[in-house]
C-alpha cells in the first residue's frame, strides 16, 4: 500500500503542475479547479488513513517474529520459524528476502504471499537464488481482517553452500579448517547456544601458537575489553579508534604478528560475532580468487579467526556497558603508514598489470568497500593487502573512487578499464 500511495501522490503532483500551466492559458479550467482540488484532498486523506490503520494494527494486535535458533544455514536450505500472537484473525502473510536491510531491492523469486504457517520452508528451486557466504534479511507482514500490517523486524541470516574443488572431496573442510583443527572451547553461559554453535567452526584452533597468550591476557582479574582505558591498562596499543559501528584495531606485545579487532563493552553496537564471520569468509573468498588468477606475487590477505572471550571477568553492571563475547584475530600484514601508502599508490609501484588484477578481484567478488587505498594498503614486502573483507557480493562497484589515489597516467588507464568494464 505505501508504494501505491507514493505513486498516486506523484501522479497528483504531476497532474497539478500540468493543470497550472494550462490554467494560466485557458480560463475554462477555472470551473473545474475547486472540484479537482477537493478530489485530490480526498485521495490524500484516504491514503493517510490507510497508513494510520496499518500503524495502529501493528501497535494493537501484536507481532510476528522469527525465532530460529540458527542464523547461519550451513549446507541446508534456509527456513524460518515464526511466532505469532495475532490469533486466528491472521490468515495470510507476505514475506520477502533481500540482501539489503532496508529492502530497497527485492528479488521476485524471493518473496511470496501465502497462508500463515508456523514454519516457512523454501523449495530447492528458490534455494538456487542464494549465494554462498552472502548476507540476507527476511521480513514478514500479516494480513489482519483484510488489512496488511506494516513490515515486522527483519531477521538476519547467512547462507553457506558447498565449494567444489577437483582436488578435494570434502567440500565442508574448504569452509571451516582455517589451517587448523577446531576443537571445543568452554561454552560461555552468557552466549545463546545457537549463536555459539554457529560461530564455533570459525574459532581460533586451540593449538594455535597465540591461544595461550590470549587466555592469559583476557583471563586477567579485571575486564580487559570494558573500555578504551582498560585496553590501554592491559598494554594494548590502539592502532585505530573504535567508533559506533567500527571496531577497535589493537596490537599487543605478547602476540607479535597478529592484530585484534574488537568492540569494547562501552560501545553499544553489538553484532554478536556475525560480522566477524563475514570478514572470515570474505578473506577466504579473496584468497581463493588470488590463487585462481595467480596473483600471489601481487596481493595477500590476512587469515582470520574468532576468539571467544572467557565468561569472567564480566563487565560492570552499569547500564553504559554492553557485554561483548568475541574478538576477531587477524594476521598482521605489516602495512605501510597512511601517507607512505598513499605515496606508493601514486608512484611507479602501481602498474597496468596491477590495476588489471585489482579490477578483476574487485569486480569478481563485489568488494564494493575495498575501492579505497586505505583498504588496499601496500605492505613492507611490496605486496598490496586486502585488509577489509567484510563486504562482498555487493554490486555495482564505484570504481571511479580509486582514481583519486592514482598518478595522472594510471588514472587515465583506470578510466579506460572502467569504460571497457575490465581488462581486454
N, C-alpha and C positions, 0 to 999 in steps of 0.2 A: 504493500500500500504506500509506503513512503516514496517509492520510485514513481508511482503513478501521480502522487501529489506534486513531486518535483517537475514532472513532465507537464502537468496541467498548468502549474504556476509559470513555467517557461513559455508555454503557448499563449497564455493570457497576456504576459508581458509583451510578447512579440505582436500580438493582435492589437493591443492598445497603442503600441508605438506606431504601427501602420495606420491605425484609425486616426491618431492625432495628425499625422501628415495629410491624410485625406481630408479630415475635418477642416484643416486650415484652408483648404482649397474649395470645399464643397459644403455649403450651408445645409444641404439635405440631411446630413448626418446629425445635426443638432437635435432633431426629433427623437432619434434613437439613442442619443448619448446617455440619458439618465437610465433608460431601460437596460442598456448593456452594462453600465457600471454596477447597477443593482444586481444583475445576474451574476456578474463576476464575484461580487461580495458573497453571494450565496454559495458559490463554489468554494471560495476560500474558507468560509465558515464551516462548510461540510467537511473539508479535509482536516481542518484544525480539530474538529470534533472527533474525527476518526483517530487522530494521533492521541488525543486526550483519553479516549476509550482504551486504546492499546496500552498506554502507560498505566491507567487505573487497573487494567486486567492484571498486569504483572505485579502491581502493588497489593492487590486484594486476594488473588486466587492461589498464590504460591509460585513455585518454580519447578523446572525440570533440570536436574543436574546429572552430570556424568560421574559415575562412581567407580570407574575402572581402577583396579589396583596397579595396572601397568600403564606406563606412558610410552614405553618402548616396545614396539611389536617386532620381535626378533624372529624372522623367517616364518611369520604367520600373518594371515590376512587380518587387518585391523577390525575390531568390533567395539561396540560401545554399550555399556550397561547404564541404563537410565533409571533414575529415581525420581518419581513424580508425586507431588502432593496436590495435584489438580483434581483428583477424584474422577468420577465417571463422566463428567462433562467434557473431558478431553478425549476426543475420538481420533483426531488426526495430528500429525506432527510434520514439520518441514525441516529437514536437516541439510546442511551444507558443509563442505570441506574445502579449505583454501590454504595456500602457502603464506597468505597474508593475514596477520592477526586482525586487521581492520576489515577484511573481506571486501576490499575494493575490486578484487578479481576472483571469480569463481569459475570452475570448470563444469560445464553442463553435466558431464558424466559423474561428477562428484556432488550431486545434490538430488534430493527426491522428496516428494510428498507422499506419505503413507499412513496407514493406520498405526496408532500408538502401540508399540511393543516394548517390553522391558529391556530387550537386547536387540540391537541393530547389527545384523551380520551382513557384511559386504560379499558379493559374489566374486568368483575368480576373475571375471572379465573386468570388474571395477578395480580389482587389486592390481591389474596391469598398468593402471594410470599412476601408481605410486613409484617414486624414485628412491633408490637406495640412499640412506643417510639424509633424506630430506625431512625438514621440519614442517609439520602440518597443524592446522587448527580445525576443530569440529565444533559446530554450534547448532542449536536447535530452537525452534519456536513452536508454540502449541496453538491449535485452533480450539477456542473455548466458546461454546454456544455461538458458533458460526462467525466468530471474530478472531483474527490472528493476534496473538500476543507479540510483544517485542522479542528480539533475539535474547536468549539467555547467555550466561557467561561462557566464552569459548573454552574448549578443552584442548590442551597442547598434547601432541604425540609425535613420535619419531618412528620411521619405518626403516627396518634393516632387511635387506634381501641378499640372497647368495651372490657372491662374486666369483664367477667361474674362472678358473685358471687351468690351462692344459697341464701344467707341471704339478698340480696339487689336486688330490681328490677330496680333501677335507676343506670345503669352502668356508665353514664356520671359523676355522683357525686363521683365515686371512683377516678376519674382522677383529679377533679378540686376543691374539697371542701377545702382541706388543713386545716380541722378542723375549718373553719370559713366561713362566708358568704361574698363572693366577691361583693363589691359594687363599684359604679362608682368613679373613680378618675377624676380630671380635665384633659382633654386631653392636651397633650403637642404639641404646634404648630410646634415644631422642629422635631417631630417624624412622620414618614409616618403613615397614618391612618391604613393601612393594618398591619403594624408591631405592632401598638398599640392594635389592635383587637386580634391579635394572642397571645400577651403576657398577656393581661388583665385577663384571667382566672387564672393566676398564681401570681397575685398581692397580696401583703400583705393585709389581710382584714382591712377595715377601722376602725373596732372596736378593732383591736389588741392593747394590752397594750402599745406597744412601738411606735405606729403610730404617736402620737402627738409629742413625743420626736424627732423622725426622722424629722418631719416637722420643728421643732424648729431649729434643727442642720443645715439642708440643705437650709433653707429659710433665712439664715444669709445674710447680705448685700454684702458680698464678696463670690465668688465661692469657696466652700469648697473642691471640688474634682478636682480643677485645677492642682494640683501638690502635690508631697510629702510634700513640705513646707507648703502649705495651709492646708493639713490634720493635720499636727502637730499643727498648729496655732489654729485649731478647737478642740484641745485636744484629737485627736485620737492617740491611741497607735498602732504603726505598729508592728504587730506580724510577718508578712512575707513580704519582699520587693516584689513589683510588677516588673516583667520583661516584655519583649515584648509581649509574649503570655500568661503570667501568671498574674492574678490579685493580688492586694494588699489584705492582710488579716489584718483587723484592728478591734480594740475594742474601746468602748467609755464609760466613767463613767456614762453616762445618760441612757445607755441601757444594764444594767447588765444582764448576762445570754444569750447574743446574740453577734454574730460577723457579720461583713460585709465583703463581697468580692467585690472588685470594681476595675475598671480601671480609672486612672486619665486622665484628658484631655491632659496631656503631653505625654501619651502613644499613639502611632499611631494605635495600634491594636484595632479594634472595631468589636465586634460580633453582635452589635445591640440587645443584650439581648438573642439571641437564644441559646448561650452556657449555660446561666443560666437556661433556660427551660430544657435542658438536665440534668443538675445537680439536678433539682427538680424531674424530672421523675425517674432518677437513684436512688434517695433517696427513692422514693415511692416503686420502684421495690425491693430494698434491704429490706425495712421494711416488704413488703408482704412475701418475702422469709423467713425472720426471724420468722414471725408469723406462716407461714405454717409448718415450721420444728420444731417449739417450741424452738427456740434458744434465747428467750428474756432474759434469765438469763446469757447468754454469750456475747451477742452483743447489740449494739444500733446504731442508725443512726440519724443524725440531720434532723429536718424538715426545709424546705427551702421555701422562697418566694422571689418574685421580688418587689422591692420598686422603683416606678418611681420618679426620681428626679424632683423637681419643675422646670418649664421652666426658671425662673430667680432666682438668677443672672446667666447670661451667662458667659462662659469662655472668656478670652481675645481673640480679633480677630486676634492675631498674628498667623502666619502660623504654628508655632510649637505646637499649641493647637488643639485638635480634640474633639469636644463635645461628651460627654457620657451622656446618659439619664436614665440609670438604674443601680441599685446596687442589689446585692444578700444578703438577710438577712438569716442567718443560726443560729440555736440553738448552743450555746457553749457547747461542750461535756466535757469541763473541763479535757482536756487530760494532760498526763504527759509530762515533758520536754523531749527533744530528747534523751539524754543519759540515763535518767531513764527509758524511754520507751524501749530502746534497751536492758537494763539490764533485764527488765521484760520478754522480748522475749527469753532471754537465761536462764531464771530461771524456777523453777518448776510451775510457773503460766501457762506455756504452757503445756497442757496435750494432750494425744492421742485424747480424745473426742473433744477438741477444734480444733485440726488440722483436724479431720474428718469434723467438722462443717464448718471450713474455706474453706476447699477444696470444699465442697458441694456448698456453696454460690458462690464462685468464678467461678466454672465450670458451674453452672446452669445459671448464669446471664452473663457470658462472661466478667467479670470485669478484663480486662487484665492489667489495670494500678493500680489495688489495690493489687498487688502482693508484695508490699514493706511494711516493718514495719512502715515506716513514714506515710503511708496512712491507716494503721490499728493500730493506737496507743491505748495503754491502757489508760483508764480514771481513775480518782482518786477513782471511785466507784468499780474498778476492772474489769469492762466490756471493751471489745475491741470495738472501734468506727469505723464505715465505714465513713470516712470523705470526701473521694474523690469519687464522684458518677457521674462524667461527662461521663466516658467511660464505656459502657456496650454493650452486644451483639457483642462482638469482640473476635473472637477465631482465632488461638489457644492461650491458656494461657501459658505463660512461667513459669510454676510452680516452676522450679528449683531455680528461683531468691529468693524465700522466704527462702530457705535453709541457705542462708548466715547469717540470723539473729537468727538461732536456735542453741540450745545446741547440742553437738555431738550425744547424744541419740535421741533427737527429729528430728535431721537432717536425721538420718538413717530411722526413721519411715516415715518422709516426702518423702524420696526417694521411700519407699515401696508403699506409697499412689500413687505416680506418676506412678510407674511401674504397679500398679493394676488399674490405672485410677479411683481412688476413694476408699472410704471405702467399705469393703466387706458387 
